[in-house]
């Protein structure tokens, strides 16, 4: 999927718990998607994980990610990161 298509989907009303986005998407970059999503009122509470092989971690945190995973080294942490973010969300809503 390219970044423009992803953004179009995220503008819709479908509910998502977590957005996992690669920075290297064609069209809009993952970083640009994060910045735009964080500006959407209905997406502000959605957890976002960025994957990247580039050294953009600092910028990703400033853009509003909930976690950053460096590819390929941290890819084995993706499922545990998603589980942790979902657990944290459930804990904060109780």
Gaussian input, Z-matrix of N, CA and C with variables (Angstrom, degrees):
# hf/3-21g

backbone

0 1
 N
 C     1     B1
 C     2     B2     1     A1
 N     3     B3     2     A2     1     D1
 C     4     B4     3     A3     2     D2
 C     5     B5     4     A4     3     D3
 N     6     B6     5     A5     4     D4
 C     7     B7     6     A6     5     D5
 C     8     B8     7     A7     6     D6
 N     9     B9     8     A8     7     D7
 C    10    B10     9     A9     8     D8
 C    11    B11    10    A10     9     D9
 N    12    B12    11    A11    10    D10
 C    13    B13    12    A12    11    D11
 C    14    B14    13    A13    12    D12
 N    15    B15    14    A14    13    D13
 C    16    B16    15    A15    14    D14
 C    17    B17    16    A16    15    D15
 N    18    B18    17    A17    16    D16
 C    19    B19    18    A18    17    D17
 C    20    B20    19    A19    18    D18
 N    21    B21    20    A20    19    D19
 C    22    B22    21    A21    20    D20
 C    23    B23    22    A22    21    D21
 N    24    B24    23    A23    22    D22
 C    25    B25    24    A24    23    D23
 C    26    B26    25    A25    24    D24
 N    27    B27    26    A26    25    D25
 C    28    B28    27    A27    26    D26
 C    29    B29    28    A28    27    D27
 N    30    B30    29    A29    28    D28
 C    31    B31    30    A30    29    D29
 C    32    B32    31    A31    30    D30
 N    33    B33    32    A32    31    D31
 C    34    B34    33    A33    32    D32
 C    35    B35    34    A34    33    D33
 N    36    B36    35    A35    34    D34
 C    37    B37    36    A36    35    D35
 C    38    B38    37    A37    36    D36
 N    39    B39    38    A38    37    D37
 C    40    B40    39    A39    38    D38
 C    41    B41    40    A40    39    D39
 N    42    B42    41    A41    40    D40
 C    43    B43    42    A42    41    D41
 C    44    B44    43    A43    42    D42
 N    45    B45    44    A44    43    D43
 C    46    B46    45    A45    44    D44
 C    47    B47    46    A46    45    D45
 N    48    B48    47    A47    46    D46
 C    49    B49    48    A48    47    D47
 C    50    B50    49    A49    48    D48
 N    51    B51    50    A50    49    D49
 C    52    B52    51    A51    50    D50
 C    53    B53    52    A52    51    D51
 N    54    B54    53    A53    52    D52
 C    55    B55    54    A54    53    D53
 C    56    B56    55    A55    54    D54
 N    57    B57    56    A56    55    D55
 C    58    B58    57    A57    56    D56
 C    59    B59    58    A58    57    D57
 N    60    B60    59    A59    58    D58
 C    61    B61    60    A60    59    D59
 C    62    B62    61    A61    60    D60
 N    63    B63    62    A62    61    D61
 C    64    B64    63    A63    62    D62
 C    65    B65    64    A64    63    D63
 N    66    B66    65    A65    64    D64
 C    67    B67    66    A66    65    D65
 C    68    B68    67    A67    66    D66
 N    69    B69    68    A68    67    D67
 C    70    B70    69    A69    68    D68
 C    71    B71    70    A70    69    D69
 N    72    B72    71    A71    70    D70
 C    73    B73    72    A72    71    D71
 C    74    B74    73    A73    72    D72
 N    75    B75    74    A74    73    D73
 C    76    B76    75    A75    74    D74
 C    77    B77    76    A76    75    D75
 N    78    B78    77    A77    76    D76
 C    79    B79    78    A78    77    D77
 C    80    B80    79    A79    78    D78
 N    81    B81    80    A80    79    D79
 C    82    B82    81    A81    80    D80
 C    83    B83    82    A82    81    D81
 N    84    B84    83    A83    82    D82
 C    85    B85    84    A84    83    D83
 C    86    B86    85    A85    84    D84
 N    87    B87    86    A86    85    D85
 C    88    B88    87    A87    86    D86
 C    89    B89    88    A88    87    D87
 N    90    B90    89    A89    88    D88
 C    91    B91    90    A90    89    D89
 C    92    B92    91    A91    90    D90
 N    93    B93    92    A92    91    D91
 C    94    B94    93    A93    92    D92
 C    95    B95    94    A94    93    D93
 N    96    B96    95    A95    94    D94
 C    97    B97    96    A96    95    D95
 C    98    B98    97    A97    96    D96
 N    99    B99    98    A98    97    D97
 C   100   B100    99    A99    98    D98
 C   101   B101   100   A100    99    D99
 N   102   B102   101   A101   100   D100
 C   103   B103   102   A102   101   D101
 C   104   B104   103   A103   102   D102
 N   105   B105   104   A104   103   D103
 C   106   B106   105   A105   104   D104
 C   107   B107   106   A106   105   D105
 N   108   B108   107   A107   106   D106
 C   109   B109   108   A108   107   D107
 C   110   B110   109   A109   108   D108
 N   111   B111   110   A110   109   D109
 C   112   B112   111   A111   110   D110
 C   113   B113   112   A112   111   D111
 N   114   B114   113   A113   112   D112
 C   115   B115   114   A114   113   D113
 C   116   B116   115   A115   114   D114
 N   117   B117   116   A116   115   D115
 C   118   B118   117   A117   116   D116
 C   119   B119   118   A118   117   D117
 N   120   B120   119   A119   118   D118
 C   121   B121   120   A120   119   D119
 C   122   B122   121   A121   120   D120
 N   123   B123   122   A122   121   D121
 C   124   B124   123   A123   122   D122
 C   125   B125   124   A124   123   D123
 N   126   B126   125   A125   124   D124
 C   127   B127   126   A126   125   D125
 C   128   B128   127   A127   126   D126
 N   129   B129   128   A128   127   D127
 C   130   B130   129   A129   128   D128
 C   131   B131   130   A130   129   D129
 N   132   B132   131   A131   130   D130
 C   133   B133   132   A132   131   D131
 C   134   B134   133   A133   132   D132
 N   135   B135   134   A134   133   D133
 C   136   B136   135   A135   134   D134
 C   137   B137   136   A136   135   D135
 N   138   B138   137   A137   136   D136
 C   139   B139   138   A138   137   D137
 C   140   B140   139   A139   138   D138
 N   141   B141   140   A140   139   D139
 C   142   B142   141   A141   140   D140
 C   143   B143   142   A142   141   D141
 N   144   B144   143   A143   142   D142
 C   145   B145   144   A144   143   D143
 C   146   B146   145   A145   144   D144
 N   147   B147   146   A146   145   D145
 C   148   B148   147   A147   146   D146
 C   149   B149   148   A148   147   D147
 N   150   B150   149   A149   148   D148
 C   151   B151   150   A150   149   D149
 C   152   B152   151   A151   150   D150
 N   153   B153   152   A152   151   D151
 C   154   B154   153   A153   152   D152
 C   155   B155   154   A154   153   D153
 N   156   B156   155   A155   154   D154
 C   157   B157   156   A156   155   D155
 C   158   B158   157   A157   156   D156
 N   159   B159   158   A158   157   D157
 C   160   B160   159   A159   158   D158
 C   161   B161   160   A160   159   D159
 N   162   B162   161   A161   160   D160
 C   163   B163   162   A162   161   D161
 C   164   B164   163   A163   162   D162
 N   165   B165   164   A164   163   D163
 C   166   B166   165   A165   164   D164
 C   167   B167   166   A166   165   D165
 N   168   B168   167   A167   166   D166
 C   169   B169   168   A168   167   D167
 C   170   B170   169   A169   168   D168
 N   171   B171   170   A170   169   D169
 C   172   B172   171   A171   170   D170
 C   173   B173   172   A172   171   D171
 N   174   B174   173   A173   172   D172
 C   175   B175   174   A174   173   D173
 C   176   B176   175   A175   174   D174
 N   177   B177   176   A176   175   D175
 C   178   B178   177   A177   176   D176
 C   179   B179   178   A178   177   D177
 N   180   B180   179   A179   178   D178
 C   181   B181   180   A180   179   D179
 C   182   B182   181   A181   180   D180
 N   183   B183   182   A182   181   D181
 C   184   B184   183   A183   182   D182
 C   185   B185   184   A184   183   D183
 N   186   B186   185   A185   184   D184
 C   187   B187   186   A186   185   D185
 C   188   B188   187   A187   186   D186
 N   189   B189   188   A188   187   D187
 C   190   B190   189   A189   188   D188
 C   191   B191   190   A190   189   D189
 N   192   B192   191   A191   190   D190
 C   193   B193   192   A192   191   D191
 C   194   B194   193   A193   192   D192
 N   195   B195   194   A194   193   D193
 C   196   B196   195   A195   194   D194
 C   197   B197   196   A196   195   D195
 N   198   B198   197   A197   196   D196
 C   199   B199   198   A198   197   D197
 C   200   B200   199   A199   198   D198
 N   201   B201   200   A200   199   D199
 C   202   B202   201   A201   200   D200
 C   203   B203   202   A202   201   D201
 N   204   B204   203   A203   202   D202
 C   205   B205   204   A204   203   D203
 C   206   B206   205   A205   204   D204
 N   207   B207   206   A206   205   D205
 C   208   B208   207   A207   206   D206
 C   209   B209   208   A208   207   D207
 N   210   B210   209   A209   208   D208
 C   211   B211   210   A210   209   D209
 C   212   B212   211   A211   210   D210
 N   213   B213   212   A212   211   D211
 C   214   B214   213   A213   212   D212
 C   215   B215   214   A214   213   D213
 N   216   B216   215   A215   214   D214
 C   217   B217   216   A216   215   D215
 C   218   B218   217   A217   216   D216
 N   219   B219   218   A218   217   D217
 C   220   B220   219   A219   218   D218
 C   221   B221   220   A220   219   D219
 N   222   B222   221   A221   220   D220
 C   223   B223   222   A222   221   D221
 C   224   B224   223   A223   222   D222
 N   225   B225   224   A224   223   D223
 C   226   B226   225   A225   224   D224
 C   227   B227   226   A226   225   D225
 N   228   B228   227   A227   226   D226
 C   229   B229   228   A228   227   D227
 C   230   B230   229   A229   228   D228
 N   231   B231   230   A230   229   D229
 C   232   B232   231   A231   230   D230
 C   233   B233   232   A232   231   D231
 N   234   B234   233   A233   232   D232
 C   235   B235   234   A234   233   D233
 C   236   B236   235   A235   234   D234
 N   237   B237   236   A236   235   D235
 C   238   B238   237   A237   236   D236
 C   239   B239   238   A238   237   D237
 N   240   B240   239   A239   238   D238
 C   241   B241   240   A240   239   D239
 C   242   B242   241   A241   240   D240
 N   243   B243   242   A242   241   D241
 C   244   B244   243   A243   242   D242
 C   245   B245   244   A244   243   D243
 N   246   B246   245   A245   244   D244
 C   247   B247   246   A246   245   D245
 C   248   B248   247   A247   246   D246
 N   249   B249   248   A248   247   D247
 C   250   B250   249   A249   248   D248
 C   251   B251   250   A250   249   D249
 N   252   B252   251   A251   250   D250
 C   253   B253   252   A252   251   D251
 C   254   B254   253   A253   252   D252
 N   255   B255   254   A254   253   D253
 C   256   B256   255   A255   254   D254
 C   257   B257   256   A256   255   D255
 N   258   B258   257   A257   256   D256
 C   259   B259   258   A258   257   D257
 C   260   B260   259   A259   258   D258
 N   261   B261   260   A260   259   D259
 C   262   B262   261   A261   260   D260
 C   263   B263   262   A262   261   D261
 N   264   B264   263   A263   262   D262
 C   265   B265   264   A264   263   D263
 C   266   B266   265   A265   264   D264
 N   267   B267   266   A266   265   D265
 C   268   B268   267   A267   266   D266
 C   269   B269   268   A268   267   D267
 N   270   B270   269   A269   268   D268
 C   271   B271   270   A270   269   D269
 C   272   B272   271   A271   270   D270
 N   273   B273   272   A272   271   D271
 C   274   B274   273   A273   272   D272
 C   275   B275   274   A274   273   D273
 N   276   B276   275   A275   274   D274
 C   277   B277   276   A276   275   D275
 C   278   B278   277   A277   276   D276
 N   279   B279   278   A278   277   D277
 C   280   B280   279   A279   278   D278
 C   281   B281   280   A280   279   D279

   B1=1.4506
   B2=1.5213
   B3=1.3274
   B4=1.4556
   B5=1.5295
   B6=1.3206
   B7=1.4563
   B8=1.5177
   B9=1.3129
   B10=1.4664
   B11=1.5248
   B12=1.3213
   B13=1.4613
   B14=1.5280
   B15=1.3198
   B16=1.4699
   B17=1.5252
   B18=1.3210
   B19=1.4590
   B20=1.5223
   B21=1.3187
   B22=1.4693
   B23=1.5332
   B24=1.3299
   B25=1.4622
   B26=1.5218
   B27=1.3257
   B28=1.4655
   B29=1.5330
   B30=1.3035
   B31=1.4679
   B32=1.5228
   B33=1.3141
   B34=1.4568
   B35=1.5179
   B36=1.3224
   B37=1.4644
   B38=1.5261
   B39=1.3323
   B40=1.4694
   B41=1.5299
   B42=1.3354
   B43=1.4557
   B44=1.5293
   B45=1.3179
   B46=1.4637
   B47=1.5225
   B48=1.3277
   B49=1.4561
   B50=1.5187
   B51=1.3359
   B52=1.4619
   B53=1.5256
   B54=1.3149
   B55=1.4599
   B56=1.5221
   B57=1.3265
   B58=1.4557
   B59=1.5111
   B60=1.3162
   B61=1.4569
   B62=1.5279
   B63=1.3096
   B64=1.4598
   B65=1.5222
   B66=1.3010
   B67=1.4596
   B68=1.5238
   B69=1.3222
   B70=1.4533
   B71=1.5111
   B72=1.3190
   B73=1.4681
   B74=1.5216
   B75=1.3342
   B76=1.4631
   B77=1.5273
   B78=1.3017
   B79=1.4716
   B80=1.5082
   B81=1.3095
   B82=1.4661
   B83=1.5179
   B84=1.3037
   B85=1.4652
   B86=1.5244
   B87=1.3002
   B88=1.4483
   B89=1.5199
   B90=1.3164
   B91=1.4654
   B92=1.5236
   B93=1.3128
   B94=1.4629
   B95=1.5233
   B96=1.3151
   B97=1.4659
   B98=1.5216
   B99=1.3296
   B100=1.4644
   B101=1.5263
   B102=1.3057
   B103=1.4718
   B104=1.5262
   B105=1.3007
   B106=1.4696
   B107=1.5248
   B108=1.3238
   B109=1.4683
   B110=1.5239
   B111=1.3139
   B112=1.4668
   B113=1.5336
   B114=1.3202
   B115=1.4593
   B116=1.5225
   B117=1.3269
   B118=1.4666
   B119=1.5232
   B120=1.3051
   B121=1.4660
   B122=1.5233
   B123=1.3244
   B124=1.4667
   B125=1.5334
   B126=1.3252
   B127=1.4713
   B128=1.5304
   B129=1.2966
   B130=1.4682
   B131=1.5188
   B132=1.3223
   B133=1.4541
   B134=1.5159
   B135=1.3213
   B136=1.4617
   B137=1.5264
   B138=1.3179
   B139=1.4613
   B140=1.5229
   B141=1.3391
   B142=1.4610
   B143=1.5222
   B144=1.3311
   B145=1.4574
   B146=1.5197
   B147=1.3211
   B148=1.4602
   B149=1.5155
   B150=1.3263
   B151=1.4536
   B152=1.5239
   B153=1.3108
   B154=1.4539
   B155=1.5122
   B156=1.3137
   B157=1.4574
   B158=1.5236
   B159=1.3237
   B160=1.4639
   B161=1.5202
   B162=1.3066
   B163=1.4668
   B164=1.5298
   B165=1.3353
   B166=1.4645
   B167=1.5300
   B168=1.3250
   B169=1.4608
   B170=1.5282
   B171=1.3091
   B172=1.4691
   B173=1.5264
   B174=1.3190
   B175=1.4717
   B176=1.5279
   B177=1.3235
   B178=1.4713
   B179=1.5269
   B180=1.3303
   B181=1.4696
   B182=1.5183
   B183=1.3198
   B184=1.4793
   B185=1.5262
   B186=1.3184
   B187=1.4635
   B188=1.5225
   B189=1.3410
   B190=1.4495
   B191=1.5103
   B192=1.3352
   B193=1.4624
   B194=1.5236
   B195=1.3199
   B196=1.4610
   B197=1.5207
   B198=1.3360
   B199=1.4546
   B200=1.5245
   B201=1.3094
   B202=1.4661
   B203=1.5152
   B204=1.3306
   B205=1.4600
   B206=1.5220
   B207=1.3206
   B208=1.4579
   B209=1.5261
   B210=1.3220
   B211=1.4669
   B212=1.5175
   B213=1.2709
   B214=1.4575
   B215=1.5277
   B216=1.3317
   B217=1.4652
   B218=1.5295
   B219=1.3123
   B220=1.4638
   B221=1.5242
   B222=1.3066
   B223=1.4677
   B224=1.5210
   B225=1.3194
   B226=1.4598
   B227=1.5263
   B228=1.3282
   B229=1.4638
   B230=1.5306
   B231=1.3315
   B232=1.4635
   B233=1.5240
   B234=1.3055
   B235=1.4679
   B236=1.5298
   B237=1.3235
   B238=1.4695
   B239=1.5224
   B240=1.3229
   B241=1.4668
   B242=1.5220
   B243=1.3189
   B244=1.4668
   B245=1.5191
   B246=1.3184
   B247=1.4728
   B248=1.5280
   B249=1.3270
   B250=1.4690
   B251=1.5226
   B252=1.3218
   B253=1.4655
   B254=1.5239
   B255=1.3260
   B256=1.4674
   B257=1.5199
   B258=1.3224
   B259=1.4601
   B260=1.5276
   B261=1.3243
   B262=1.4656
   B263=1.5252
   B264=1.3257
   B265=1.4636
   B266=1.5225
   B267=1.3277
   B268=1.4755
   B269=1.5152
   B270=1.3174
   B271=1.4568
   B272=1.5145
   B273=1.3171
   B274=1.4626
   B275=1.5251
   B276=1.3411
   B277=1.4682
   B278=1.5249
   B279=1.3222
   B280=1.4695
   B281=1.5148
   A1=107.83
   A2=116.95
   A3=118.86
   A4=110.24
   A5=115.89
   A6=121.18
   A7=114.10
   A8=117.28
   A9=120.64
   A10=110.93
   A11=116.89
   A12=121.03
   A13=110.56
   A14=116.03
   A15=120.21
   A16=110.93
   A17=116.88
   A18=120.35
   A19=111.27
   A20=116.74
   A21=120.69
   A22=110.37
   A23=117.15
   A24=121.45
   A25=110.41
   A26=116.83
   A27=121.18
   A28=112.95
   A29=117.74
   A30=120.94
   A31=111.27
   A32=116.99
   A33=121.85
   A34=111.94
   A35=115.20
   A36=121.17
   A37=114.60
   A38=118.90
   A39=120.25
   A40=109.54
   A41=115.60
   A42=120.79
   A43=110.22
   A44=116.07
   A45=122.58
   A46=108.14
   A47=116.49
   A48=121.11
   A49=111.61
   A50=115.42
   A51=121.28
   A52=109.18
   A53=115.50
   A54=122.03
   A55=107.24
   A56=116.22
   A57=121.86
   A58=106.04
   A59=116.48
   A60=120.42
   A61=110.16
   A62=114.67
   A63=121.42
   A64=107.90
   A65=117.30
   A66=118.97
   A67=111.90
   A68=117.88
   A69=121.33
   A70=115.02
   A71=117.94
   A72=120.39
   A73=109.99
   A74=117.33
   A75=119.01
   A76=109.79
   A77=116.63
   A78=120.13
   A79=108.73
   A80=117.96
   A81=121.41
   A82=109.56
   A83=116.92
   A84=120.04
   A85=109.77
   A86=116.09
   A87=120.67
   A88=111.64
   A89=116.99
   A90=121.14
   A91=110.68
   A92=116.90
   A93=120.87
   A94=110.90
   A95=117.24
   A96=120.58
   A97=109.96
   A98=116.90
   A99=120.68
   A100=110.96
   A101=116.97
   A102=120.28
   A103=111.01
   A104=116.67
   A105=119.95
   A106=111.87
   A107=116.95
   A108=120.69
   A109=110.25
   A110=117.99
   A111=121.00
   A112=111.81
   A113=117.17
   A114=121.33
   A115=113.83
   A116=117.35
   A117=121.74
   A118=108.72
   A119=117.07
   A120=121.16
   A121=112.01
   A122=117.81
   A123=120.46
   A124=113.51
   A125=117.98
   A126=121.79
   A127=112.75
   A128=118.42
   A129=120.26
   A130=113.70
   A131=118.51
   A132=121.21
   A133=114.40
   A134=117.39
   A135=121.29
   A136=109.80
   A137=116.25
   A138=120.84
   A139=109.51
   A140=115.94
   A141=121.02
   A142=109.23
   A143=114.52
   A144=122.21
   A145=107.25
   A146=116.83
   A147=120.02
   A148=109.52
   A149=114.55
   A150=123.07
   A151=107.19
   A152=117.18
   A153=118.77
   A154=110.77
   A155=115.43
   A156=121.72
   A157=109.55
   A158=116.07
   A159=121.90
   A160=110.56
   A161=116.15
   A162=121.47
   A163=109.78
   A164=115.32
   A165=121.02
   A166=111.62
   A167=116.79
   A168=119.61
   A169=112.23
   A170=117.84
   A171=120.72
   A172=110.96
   A173=116.49
   A174=120.65
   A175=110.95
   A176=116.98
   A177=120.71
   A178=110.47
   A179=117.38
   A180=120.57
   A181=110.57
   A182=117.10
   A183=119.87
   A184=111.40
   A185=117.00
   A186=120.99
   A187=112.61
   A188=117.61
   A189=119.14
   A190=116.96
   A191=118.68
   A192=118.74
   A193=110.55
   A194=115.00
   A195=120.92
   A196=110.93
   A197=115.87
   A198=120.73
   A199=109.05
   A200=115.00
   A201=122.66
   A202=107.66
   A203=116.36
   A204=121.49
   A205=109.40
   A206=115.27
   A207=121.58
   A208=109.53
   A209=115.18
   A210=120.34
   A211=109.07
   A212=120.00
   A213=127.91
   A214=113.01
   A215=117.00
   A216=120.98
   A217=113.86
   A218=118.14
   A219=121.34
   A220=114.48
   A221=117.76
   A222=119.36
   A223=112.41
   A224=117.78
   A225=119.74
   A226=111.94
   A227=117.72
   A228=122.10
   A229=112.94
   A230=117.69
   A231=120.18
   A232=112.45
   A233=118.42
   A234=119.27
   A235=111.44
   A236=118.49
   A237=119.66
   A238=111.21
   A239=117.52
   A240=120.95
   A241=110.25
   A242=117.10
   A243=120.96
   A244=109.60
   A245=117.31
   A246=121.26
   A247=110.73
   A248=117.26
   A249=120.81
   A250=111.17
   A251=117.10
   A252=120.29
   A253=111.41
   A254=117.22
   A255=120.26
   A256=110.82
   A257=116.97
   A258=121.27
   A259=110.55
   A260=117.09
   A261=120.77
   A262=110.70
   A263=116.66
   A264=120.57
   A265=110.47
   A266=116.11
   A267=119.46
   A268=110.32
   A269=117.19
   A270=121.02
   A271=112.54
   A272=117.88
   A273=120.26
   A274=112.58
   A275=117.19
   A276=119.50
   A277=112.18
   A278=117.72
   A279=120.21
   A280=110.54
   D1=143.83
   D2=176.48
   D3=-94.91
   D4=166.32
   D5=-175.21
   D6=-61.89
   D7=-37.72
   D8=-179.13
   D9=-65.44
   D10=-41.69
   D11=178.01
   D12=-65.23
   D13=-43.08
   D14=178.81
   D15=-59.62
   D16=-44.24
   D17=-179.93
   D18=-63.83
   D19=-40.27
   D20=177.97
   D21=-59.71
   D22=-43.37
   D23=178.78
   D24=-64.38
   D25=-43.32
   D26=-177.71
   D27=-68.57
   D28=-20.88
   D29=175.62
   D30=-73.07
   D31=-18.15
   D32=-179.80
   D33=-73.79
   D34=-176.18
   D35=-174.58
   D36=-95.66
   D37=-4.43
   D38=-179.03
   D39=-60.55
   D40=142.63
   D41=-178.37
   D42=-89.21
   D43=137.27
   D44=175.15
   D45=-133.82
   D46=136.15
   D47=176.73
   D48=-75.60
   D49=-44.85
   D50=-172.67
   D51=-139.28
   D52=139.10
   D53=172.12
   D54=-108.09
   D55=122.82
   D56=173.96
   D57=-109.94
   D58=118.52
   D59=-173.37
   D60=-131.17
   D61=135.89
   D62=174.59
   D63=-89.20
   D64=138.84
   D65=179.24
   D66=-67.83
   D67=-27.33
   D68=-173.93
   D69=-89.69
   D70=40.98
   D71=177.74
   D72=-77.53
   D73=146.70
   D74=171.84
   D75=-70.57
   D76=153.50
   D77=-177.21
   D78=81.56
   D79=-121.05
   D80=175.76
   D81=-74.76
   D82=137.10
   D83=177.28
   D84=-73.12
   D85=162.07
   D86=175.12
   D87=-58.30
   D88=-37.48
   D89=179.11
   D90=-61.77
   D91=-43.45
   D92=179.17
   D93=-65.88
   D94=-38.93
   D95=177.17
   D96=-60.59
   D97=-46.44
   D98=179.82
   D99=-58.38
   D100=-47.04
   D101=-179.90
   D102=-59.74
   D103=-42.31
   D104=-179.29
   D105=-71.49
   D106=-40.46
   D107=179.66
   D108=-63.98
   D109=-41.62
   D110=179.68
   D111=-64.26
   D112=-17.20
   D113=175.64
   D114=-88.99
   D115=-4.06
   D116=-179.84
   D117=-91.93
   D118=122.52
   D119=-177.23
   D120=-56.57
   D121=-40.64
   D122=-176.14
   D123=-79.51
   D124=-1.53
   D125=179.13
   D126=-117.29
   D127=-0.89
   D128=-174.32
   D129=-59.59
   D130=-32.30
   D131=-179.08
   D132=-88.58
   D133=-3.54
   D134=-178.31
   D135=-73.86
   D136=133.77
   D137=176.65
   D138=-73.44
   D139=141.66
   D140=-179.92
   D141=-129.50
   D142=130.40
   D143=174.85
   D144=-117.06
   D145=129.31
   D146=175.31
   D147=-105.28
   D148=136.25
   D149=172.60
   D150=-108.75
   D151=137.35
   D152=176.28
   D153=-161.90
   D154=145.32
   D155=172.22
   D156=-93.88
   D157=-5.81
   D158=-179.76
   D159=-91.19
   D160=161.62
   D161=179.48
   D162=-87.80
   D163=70.14
   D164=-177.42
   D165=-120.03
   D166=17.34
   D167=-174.22
   D168=-58.73
   D169=-45.96
   D170=-178.86
   D171=-59.67
   D172=-44.52
   D173=178.73
   D174=-65.68
   D175=-36.75
   D176=178.71
   D177=-61.80
   D178=-45.50
   D179=178.26
   D180=-61.47
   D181=-41.90
   D182=178.65
   D183=-65.07
   D184=-29.78
   D185=-179.58
   D186=-77.92
   D187=-15.92
   D188=174.53
   D189=114.31
   D190=19.12
   D191=177.62
   D192=-70.10
   D193=155.80
   D194=174.48
   D195=-93.35
   D196=-19.94
   D197=173.44
   D198=-161.35
   D199=157.80
   D200=-179.47
   D201=-132.57
   D202=131.29
   D203=178.13
   D204=-123.72
   D205=123.84
   D206=179.12
   D207=-80.31
   D208=127.65
   D209=179.05
   D210=-89.45
   D211=147.06
   D212=-7.58
   D213=-88.40
   D214=-6.38
   D215=-171.13
   D216=-54.76
   D217=-43.87
   D218=-172.08
   D219=-97.92
   D220=9.89
   D221=-177.03
   D222=-62.39
   D223=-27.44
   D224=178.56
   D225=-71.32
   D226=-8.94
   D227=178.67
   D228=-95.27
   D229=-1.01
   D230=-174.77
   D231=-60.72
   D232=-50.56
   D233=-176.62
   D234=-65.36
   D235=-39.30
   D236=178.74
   D237=-69.47
   D238=-31.71
   D239=177.08
   D240=-67.66
   D241=-43.68
   D242=177.11
   D243=-60.82
   D244=-47.04
   D245=-179.52
   D246=-59.99
   D247=-42.29
   D248=-179.87
   D249=-64.05
   D250=-44.74
   D251=-179.75
   D252=-64.24
   D253=-39.93
   D254=177.83
   D255=-65.30
   D256=-40.81
   D257=178.49
   D258=-64.67
   D259=-42.55
   D260=178.30
   D261=-62.19
   D262=-40.27
   D263=179.77
   D264=-64.68
   D265=-45.56
   D266=179.17
   D267=-61.76
   D268=-40.17
   D269=-179.83
   D270=-65.63
   D271=-34.74
   D272=-178.82
   D273=-80.71
   D274=-15.43
   D275=-179.43
   D276=-95.64
   D277=-2.00
   D278=-178.43
   D279=-89.12

